[in-house]
Each structure stands twice: as structure tokens, then as C-alpha cells.
Amino acid sequence: YRIRPRFLRDVSKIDTSVEILGERISMPLGVAPSAAQCLSHPDGELANVR
């Protein structure tokens, strides 16, 4: 796939809502790794790397 930038597009009616587990959320939702994983596992971030 190629990334094709689109210039001068009408963005007045953009809908960023998503549906997760049957619920509509008005904003996009992202999941990413976080710090302080040692609170839930003794090896912390190293456990994810392994």
C-alpha cells in the first residue's frame, strides 16, 4: 500500500467515533504500552520483551 496524502479535502463532516463491544464512543481509542509494569509483574518491562 502506498501512503497518498490528500490535500484540500473537506473535513467539516469527519466522524472519528468508533464502536467497541457494541458501544459507540465519540472519539477514537488507542491502546499502547505503558510504563511502571513492574507494579503488575516482578520483571516489569523486561517480561514483555522476552
N, CA, C and O atoms as a MOPAC input file, in Angstrom:
PM7 MOZYME 1SCF
protein

 N      0.83100 1    -1.17500 1     0.00000 1
 C      0.00000 1     0.00000 1     0.00000 1
 C      0.87500 1     1.23700 1     0.00000 1
 O      1.93500 1     1.26700 1     0.62500 1
 N      0.43200 1     2.22700 1    -0.68800 1
 C      1.15800 1     3.49300 1    -0.70800 1
 C      0.39100 1     4.52400 1     0.09200 1
 O     -0.84000 1     4.56100 1     0.07600 1
 N      1.12700 1     5.34500 1     0.78000 1
 C      0.50300 1     6.45000 1     1.50300 1
 C      0.32200 1     7.59000 1     0.52100 1
 O      1.29100 1     8.11300 1    -0.02900 1
 N     -0.91000 1     7.96400 1     0.31000 1
 C     -1.19100 1     9.05000 1    -0.62600 1
 C     -1.76400 1    10.23200 1     0.14800 1
 O     -2.92200 1    10.19000 1     0.56300 1
 N     -0.98100 1    11.27500 1     0.34800 1
 C     -1.50400 1    12.44100 1     1.05600 1
 C     -2.62500 1    13.09300 1     0.25200 1
 O     -2.54900 1    13.19800 1    -0.97300 1
 N     -3.64300 1    13.51900 1     0.94600 1
 C     -4.76900 1    14.17600 1     0.29300 1
 C     -4.83400 1    15.61200 1     0.79000 1
 O     -5.00200 1    15.86700 1     1.98300 1
 N     -4.70200 1    16.52600 1    -0.13100 1
 C     -4.67800 1    17.94200 1     0.20300 1
 C     -6.00900 1    18.59100 1    -0.14800 1
 O     -6.71200 1    18.15300 1    -1.05800 1
 N     -6.33700 1    19.63100 1     0.58400 1
 C     -7.51800 1    20.44900 1     0.32300 1
 C     -8.79100 1    19.61200 1     0.26000 1
 O     -9.58800 1    19.75400 1    -0.66800 1
 N     -8.97900 1    18.74100 1     1.24500 1
 C    -10.19500 1    17.92900 1     1.33900 1
 C    -11.15600 1    18.56800 1     2.33100 1
 O    -10.73200 1    19.23300 1     3.27700 1
 N    -12.43800 1    18.36600 1     2.11500 1
 C    -13.45200 1    18.89100 1     3.03000 1
 C    -13.44200 1    18.04800 1     4.31100 1
 O    -13.75800 1    16.85900 1     4.27300 1
 N    -13.08600 1    18.65400 1     5.42900 1
 C    -13.02700 1    17.94100 1     6.70000 1
 C    -14.10500 1    18.41500 1     7.67100 1
 O    -14.00900 1    18.16400 1     8.87200 1
 N    -15.11500 1    19.08900 1     7.16900 1
 C    -16.16100 1    19.61900 1     8.04000 1
 C    -17.09400 1    18.53200 1     8.56600 1
 O    -17.78800 1    18.75700 1     9.55700 1
 N    -17.13100 1    17.36800 1     7.93500 1
 C    -18.04700 1    16.30300 1     8.35700 1
 C    -17.29800 1    15.01100 1     8.68600 1
 O    -17.77000 1    13.92200 1     8.35800 1
 N    -16.14700 1    15.12200 1     9.32400 1
 C    -15.35700 1    13.95300 1     9.71000 1
 C    -15.97900 1    13.30000 1    10.94400 1
 O    -16.33600 1    13.98800 1    11.90000 1
 N    -16.10600 1    11.98600 1    10.92300 1
 C    -16.64400 1    11.23900 1    12.06000 1
 C    -15.53100 1    10.35500 1    12.62500 1
 O    -15.11200 1     9.39400 1    11.97900 1
 N    -15.05800 1    10.67700 1    13.82100 1
 C    -13.97600 1     9.90400 1    14.43600 1
 C    -14.49800 1     8.89600 1    15.45200 1
 O    -13.70700 1     8.27800 1    16.16400 1
 N    -15.80000 1     8.72000 1    15.53100 1
 C    -16.35500 1     7.78500 1    16.50700 1
 C    -16.07100 1     6.34200 1    16.09200 1
 O    -15.88600 1     6.03800 1    14.91300 1
 N    -16.04300 1     5.46500 1    17.09200 1
 C    -15.81200 1     4.04000 1    16.86400 1
 C    -16.81800 1     3.23800 1    17.68600 1
 O    -17.39600 1     3.74800 1    18.64500 1
 N    -17.01800 1     1.99100 1    17.30200 1
 C    -17.88300 1     1.10500 1    18.07200 1
 C    -17.02900 1    -0.00800 1    18.65800 1
 O    -16.36400 1    -0.74400 1    17.92900 1
 N    -17.05500 1    -0.12500 1    19.98700 1
 C    -16.26200 1    -1.13000 1    20.69200 1
 C    -17.19100 1    -1.91600 1    21.60200 1
 O    -17.85600 1    -1.34700 1    22.46800 1
 N    -17.23200 1    -3.21500 1    21.40300 1
 C    -18.07600 1    -4.11000 1    22.19700 1
 C    -19.53300 1    -3.65700 1    22.20200 1
 O    -20.21700 1    -3.74200 1    23.22200 1
 N    -19.99200 1    -3.17900 1    21.06200 1
 C    -21.38300 1    -2.76500 1    20.92500 1
 C    -21.69200 1    -1.37100 1    21.42700 1
 O    -22.83400 1    -0.92300 1    21.31700 1
 N    -20.72000 1    -0.67500 1    21.96900 1
 C    -20.91400 1     0.68800 1    22.47400 1
 C    -20.28400 1     1.68700 1    21.52700 1
 O    -19.16200 1     1.48300 1    21.06300 1
 N    -20.98900 1     2.76100 1    21.23400 1
 C    -20.47800 1     3.81300 1    20.36400 1
 C    -19.71200 1     4.82100 1    21.21100 1
 O    -20.23300 1     5.33400 1    22.20200 1
 N    -18.47300 1     5.10200 1    20.81800 1
 C    -17.62600 1     6.07100 1    21.52200 1
 C    -17.33500 1     7.20700 1    20.55000 1
 O    -16.97100 1     6.96200 1    19.40000 1
 N    -17.49300 1     8.45000 1    21.00400 1
 C    -17.39700 1     9.60200 1    20.10300 1
 C    -15.97400 1     9.97800 1    19.73000 1
 O    -15.77300 1    10.86900 1    18.90500 1
 N    -14.98600 1     9.32300 1    20.31700 1
 C    -13.60100 1     9.64600 1    19.98500 1
 C    -12.85300 1     8.35800 1    19.67000 1
 O    -13.24700 1     7.28900 1    20.13700 1
 N    -11.79500 1     8.44000 1    18.89500 1
 C    -11.01800 1     7.22900 1    18.62100 1
 C    -10.31200 1     6.74800 1    19.88700 1
 O     -9.98400 1     7.53800 1    20.77200 1
 N    -10.09200 1     5.47000 1    19.95100 1
 C     -9.47400 1     4.87600 1    21.12700 1
 C     -8.22500 1     4.13100 1    20.69600 1
 O     -8.26300 1     3.33400 1    19.75800 1
 N     -7.12200 1     4.38700 1    21.37700 1
 C     -5.87500 1     3.70100 1    21.06400 1
 C     -5.35100 1     2.98100 1    22.28600 1
 O     -5.54400 1     3.42900 1    23.41600 1
 N     -4.69400 1     1.87900 1    22.05500 1
 C     -4.09200 1     1.11600 1    23.14200 1
 C     -2.59600 1     1.05800 1    22.88100 1
 O     -2.16200 1     0.72400 1    21.77900 1
 N     -1.81500 1     1.38200 1    23.89400 1
 C     -0.36700 1     1.41200 1    23.73800 1
 C      0.29600 1     0.91000 1    25.01900 1
 O     -0.32100 1     0.91300 1    26.08400 1
 N      1.54000 1     0.48200 1    24.91400 1
 C      2.24700 1     0.05600 1    26.12100 1
 C      2.44200 1     1.22300 1    27.08900 1
 O      2.49800 1     2.38400 1    26.68500 1
 N      2.54200 1     0.89600 1    28.33700 1
 C      2.73600 1     1.94300 1    29.33800 1
 C      3.88600 1     1.56400 1    30.26600 1
 O      4.34700 1     0.42200 1    30.27800 1
 N      4.32800 1     2.52600 1    31.02400 1
 C      5.45200 1     2.31500 1    31.94100 1
 C      4.95200 1     1.76300 1    33.27700 1
 O      3.75100 1     1.56900 1    33.46500 1
 N      5.85200 1     1.52000 1    34.17100 1
 C      5.57500 1     1.03200 1    35.52700 1
 C      4.89200 1    -0.32700 1    35.51900 1
 O      4.01500 1    -0.59200 1    36.34100 1
 N      5.29400 1    -1.18700 1    34.58800 1
 C      4.71600 1    -2.52500 1    34.52800 1
 C      5.22100 1    -3.40300 1    35.66100 1
 O      4.68600 1    -4.48600 1    35.90000 1
 N      6.24200 1    -2.94000 1    36.35300 1
 C      6.75800 1    -3.70400 1    37.49000 1
 C      5.73800 1    -3.74500 1    38.63400 1
 O      5.89500 1    -4.52300 1    39.57400 1
 N      4.71000 1    -2.92200 1    38.55800 1
 C      3.66200 1    -2.98200 1    39.57000 1
 C      2.81900 1    -4.24700 1    39.42400 1
 O      2.23700 1    -4.71700 1    40.40200 1
 N      2.74700 1    -4.80300 1    38.21500 1
 C      1.93200 1    -5.99700 1    37.99700 1
 C      2.75400 1    -7.25600 1    37.73800 1
 O      2.21300 1    -8.36100 1    37.77100 1
 N      4.05900 1    -7.10600 1    37.47900 1
 C      4.92900 1    -8.27200 1    37.23300 1
 C      6.32000 1    -7.96100 1    37.77000 1
 O      6.81000 1    -6.84600 1    37.59400 1
 N      6.96000 1    -8.92000 1    38.41900 1
 C      8.27500 1    -8.65300 1    39.01200 1
 C      9.33500 1    -8.20700 1    38.00800 1
 O     10.21800 1    -7.42100 1    38.35100 1
 N      9.25600 1    -8.70700 1    36.75800 1
 C     10.25600 1    -8.33600 1    35.75600 1
 C      9.89900 1    -7.05900 1    35.00200 1
 O     10.70100 1    -6.56000 1    34.21300 1
 N      8.72700 1    -6.54000 1    35.23300 1
 C      8.33300 1    -5.27600 1    34.60300 1
 C      8.36400 1    -5.31000 1    33.09100 1
 O      7.84000 1    -6.24000 1    32.47800 1
 N      8.97500 1    -4.30000 1    32.48200 1
 C      9.04000 1    -4.17100 1    31.02900 1
 C      9.84100 1    -5.29900 1    30.38500 1
 O      9.58900 1    -5.65200 1    29.23300 1
 N     10.80000 1    -5.86700 1    31.11200 1
 C     11.59900 1    -6.96200 1    30.56000 1
 C     10.74200 1    -8.18900 1    30.24600 1
 O     11.04900 1    -8.92600 1    29.30800 1
 N      9.68700 1    -8.41600 1    31.00300 1
 C      8.80700 1    -9.55900 1    30.73700 1
 C      8.13900 1    -9.42000 1    29.37400 1
 O      7.92800 1   -10.42600 1    28.69600 1
 N      7.80600 1    -8.22000 1    28.96100 1
 C      7.21600 1    -8.00400 1    27.63500 1
 C      8.22400 1    -8.24200 1    26.52800 1
 O      7.87400 1    -8.77100 1    25.47300 1
 N      9.45300 1    -7.86400 1    26.75300 1
 C     10.48300 1    -8.02400 1    25.73700 1
 C     10.76200 1    -9.50000 1    25.49100 1
 O     10.97700 1    -9.92100 1    24.35400 1
 N     10.75800 1   -10.26900 1    26.55300 1
 C     11.02700 1   -11.70300 1    26.41900 1
 C      9.89300 1   -12.36700 1    25.70500 1
 O      9.92400 1   -13.57900 1    25.49000 1

